[in-house]
Amino acid sequence: MTMSEKLPVQAQSVALQRDSFVIFLFLALSLFGVMQGFLSAAIPFVRDAQGLSTFLVGWLFSFYALGRLSSGFLSSHLISRGAGIPAIRLTAIGLMSAMALTWASQSVFTSFFLSFLVGIFGGTLQALVQSQIATLPEKSRSLAISEGYTWASVGVFLFPAVTGWFVSQGLPWVCALGLPLISLILVIFVNPRSYAAPKAKQLSSSKLTGTVFIFWMLFFSINVMEWGVGLWWPIFLQETHHLTTAEAVSLMSIYFGSTLVGRALNVRLVRWIEADTLFIMYLGVATAAVLTVLLAPSISTIIPALAFAGAAIGCFYPSNLATAMKYVPEEIRRISSGSANCSGLAMLSIPPMLGLVGKNSSVSVSIVLLVMVPIIMAGLLLFARRLSSLKKVSPNLETEAPLKT
């Protein structure tokens, strides 16, 4: 008896047909990833060129977050009107234009506006691509999401690396914009085949089901973890273990590098294990890793915990999206658009909220709050699973008592 014969049907290895349509979607996600790397790499140069204070740099980030928040409404409108490949290409062109014009900006107000455009085009591009992934055969979606966001992670890491290399060679940082330009050219000229997606059962657009709201809460929580860890762990390591800024940042590179490793590993695991099961596993690993960092007596203990935390947290987003496509495939367009709203809202609220907690008590209290987040997420995920199983028994369960938008 072969291995596939021993496994239950839902756990059998799945395959993904990487045709021009799928490659096109992956290229678009790589451009989205480059955009995220652009934020961390380009803002210091924009600050130096315009002489911006730390306060104004914070506003650059806030305008980007406002753009991500607004992208949920724009992408929802576009998706409801059947936007597809042309809309992805136009959005990609808008994103590239906003990033390129950031270099030429001469005033802080122009920079604010361009940051907003980067946010709204980037968030819309992500939501449009996700809506197209939802048209793939059901058994291929989880794998497509895992691979697509691995491509995005490569983009996140490549742009800062390429920027650093150009600057080290005495060249201006703007030369690194050649990387997203290459991605854009490929997105424009790759000719994806037309894909005849199976028709999904559509729910009334005026009703918001409990399961959709749960997945929005999960997306918000994922952003809490990503931004909370990325922003506050270096400060926690400095204060608790008396590290220099350079030492703390170097340690965090282990965490960020592990997110890419985790997503690459997830591509293999999702072939054999259901996305929701993997999600629960990642939540458990993340909880243990964050708790270890909080309580670890030495740096030697923290280093492996950082690696495990990065690998697990890096898989949160694609695992949640794949789980949503499994539980409520007919609502994935609404969930995808709402995830952009959740990202923007989390970016606007979580950093100052954790900062306020740290100011009034200690940074350690902020880390304790982060320990609780994956535990709450596990509860939400199990509740969504319960609703999904009940809906299979009674299809009208959630539509009988909907939440109003």
Disulfide bonds with the S-S distance in Angstrom:
none
